């Protein structure tokens, strides 16, 4: 009896390979489109950083028992505390919790960004000294907004 060897083709067909290549091409076009707009990506990063800094200011005011002020300017922010817990001079920069050596402030922000200028002061109970107000970060085409409530000190992303 003769033994006949049968070979079975294993691998991908030409149609399967072309389909995968077309799908990868479509995905790469969509992904490149999302990453091409770096200003929008950086604006969202600066917005998230600003919101985190304001939330930290509230928590720091509660934990230290002293008022903490966040000054927001057109392209930066800075956290300040009074020289004594009694005075309202806000001259001492709050240390950045990441390295404890530098003051906690926004830096390296492109000039094309704009942040709503204002003052946010948290007292030792974590509530605001000022009325509820809205702030926003914009890169010219996209705007991200948040609200800081007076009665609770809650930072609400809008």
C-alpha positions as CSV (number, residue, x, y, z in Angstrom):
1,X,0.0,0.0,0.0
2,X,1.3,3.4,-1.0
3,X,1.2,6.2,1.5
4,X,0.0,9.4,0.0
5,X,1.1,12.6,1.7
6,X,-1.5,15.4,1.7
7,X,-0.4,18.9,2.4
8,X,-2.8,21.4,3.8
9,X,-2.2,25.1,3.2
10,X,-1.8,27.1,6.4
11,X,-1.6,30.8,6.5
12,X,-3.6,33.8,5.4
13,X,-5.3,34.3,2.1
14,X,-4.6,37.3,-0.1
15,X,-8.0,38.7,0.7
16,X,-7.4,38.5,4.5
17,X,-4.0,40.2,4.1
18,X,-5.5,43.0,2.0
19,X,-8.3,43.5,4.5
20,X,-5.9,43.8,7.4
21,X,-3.7,46.3,5.6
22,X,-6.7,48.4,4.7
23,X,-8.0,48.4,8.3
24,X,-4.6,49.3,9.7
25,X,-4.4,52.2,7.2
26,X,-7.8,53.5,8.3
27,X,-6.8,53.2,12.0
28,X,-3.5,55.0,11.4
29,X,-5.2,57.9,9.6
30,X,-7.7,58.3,12.5
31,X,-5.0,58.1,15.1
32,X,-2.7,60.5,13.4
33,X,-5.6,63.0,13.1
34,X,-6.1,62.9,16.8
35,X,-2.5,63.3,17.7
36,X,-1.7,65.9,15.1
37,X,-3.4,68.7,17.1
38,X,-0.9,69.0,19.9
39,X,-2.2,72.4,21.1
40,X,-5.6,70.8,22.0
41,X,-3.8,67.9,23.8
42,X,-1.5,70.3,25.7
43,X,-4.5,72.6,26.6
44,X,-6.3,69.6,28.1
45,X,-3.2,68.7,30.1
46,X,-2.8,72.3,31.4
47,X,-6.5,72.3,32.3
48,X,-6.2,69.0,34.2
49,X,-3.1,70.4,36.0
50,X,-4.9,73.6,36.9
51,X,-7.9,71.7,38.3
52,X,-5.6,69.4,40.3
53,X,-3.7,72.4,41.7
54,X,-7.0,74.1,42.9
55,X,-8.2,70.9,44.5
56,X,-4.8,70.6,46.2
57,X,-5.1,74.2,47.5
58,X,-8.4,73.4,49.1
59,X,-7.1,70.2,50.8
60,X,-3.9,72.0,51.9
61,X,-6.0,74.8,53.4
62,X,-7.9,72.3,55.5
63,X,-4.9,70.3,56.5
64,X,-2.8,73.3,57.4
65,X,-5.6,75.3,59.1
66,X,-4.5,78.4,57.1
67,X,-6.1,80.2,54.2
68,X,-4.6,79.3,50.8
69,X,-5.0,81.5,47.7
70,X,-4.7,80.5,44.1
71,X,-4.0,83.4,41.7
72,X,-4.9,82.6,38.1
73,X,-3.4,84.8,35.5
74,X,-3.7,84.7,31.7
75,X,-1.2,81.8,31.2
76,X,-0.3,80.6,34.7
77,X,-1.5,80.0,38.3
78,X,0.3,80.1,41.6
79,X,-0.6,78.8,45.1
80,X,0.2,81.2,48.0
81,X,-0.3,81.1,51.8
82,X,-0.1,84.0,54.2
83,X,3.1,84.6,56.2
84,X,1.1,83.7,59.4
85,X,-2.3,82.0,59.5
86,X,-3.8,85.3,60.8
87,X,-2.5,87.7,58.2
88,X,-4.0,88.0,54.7
89,X,-0.8,89.0,52.9
90,X,-0.4,85.7,50.8
91,X,3.3,86.1,50.2
92,X,4.6,82.5,50.9
93,X,4.5,80.2,47.9
94,X,3.0,76.7,48.6
95,X,5.6,74.0,48.0
96,X,4.8,71.7,45.1
97,X,3.9,68.3,46.6
98,X,5.8,66.5,43.8
99,X,9.3,67.7,44.9
100,X,8.6,70.0,48.0
101,X,11.3,72.3,46.8
102,X,9.7,74.5,44.1
103,X,6.6,76.6,44.5
104,X,3.4,75.2,43.2
105,X,2.6,77.1,40.0
106,X,1.9,76.5,36.3
107,X,4.9,76.9,34.1
108,X,5.9,76.3,30.5
109,X,2.5,77.1,29.1
110,X,2.4,78.3,25.5
111,X,1.5,81.9,25.1
112,X,-1.4,80.9,22.8
113,X,-3.3,79.5,25.8
114,X,-5.5,81.6,28.0
115,X,-6.7,80.9,31.5
116,X,-9.4,83.0,33.1
117,X,-7.8,85.4,35.5
118,X,-9.0,85.6,39.0
119,X,-8.5,84.8,42.7
120,X,-9.6,81.7,44.6
121,X,-9.1,81.7,48.3
122,X,-9.9,78.7,50.5
123,X,-10.3,79.1,54.3
124,X,-9.4,76.5,56.9
125,X,-12.8,74.8,56.4
126,X,-12.1,74.4,52.7
127,X,-14.8,76.8,51.6
128,X,-14.3,79.8,49.4
129,X,-14.0,83.4,50.5
130,X,-15.4,84.6,47.2
131,X,-18.6,83.7,45.3
132,X,-19.0,80.7,43.1
133,X,-17.3,81.4,39.8
134,X,-16.3,79.7,36.5
135,X,-12.9,79.5,35.0
136,X,-11.7,78.2,31.6
137,X,-8.6,77.2,29.7
138,X,-8.6,77.7,26.0
139,X,-6.1,77.1,23.2
140,X,-8.1,79.2,20.7
141,X,-10.2,76.4,19.2
142,X,-11.1,74.3,22.3
143,X,-12.2,75.5,25.7
144,X,-12.3,73.5,28.9
145,X,-14.2,74.9,31.9
146,X,-14.6,74.4,35.6
147,X,-16.5,75.9,38.4
148,X,-15.4,76.5,42.0
149,X,-18.3,76.6,44.4
150,X,-18.3,79.0,47.3
151,X,-20.2,77.1,50.0
152,X,-18.3,73.8,49.6
153,X,-15.1,74.6,47.8
154,X,-16.0,71.9,45.2
155,X,-14.1,72.1,41.9
156,X,-16.6,71.0,39.3
157,X,-15.4,70.2,35.8
158,X,-18.0,71.4,33.3
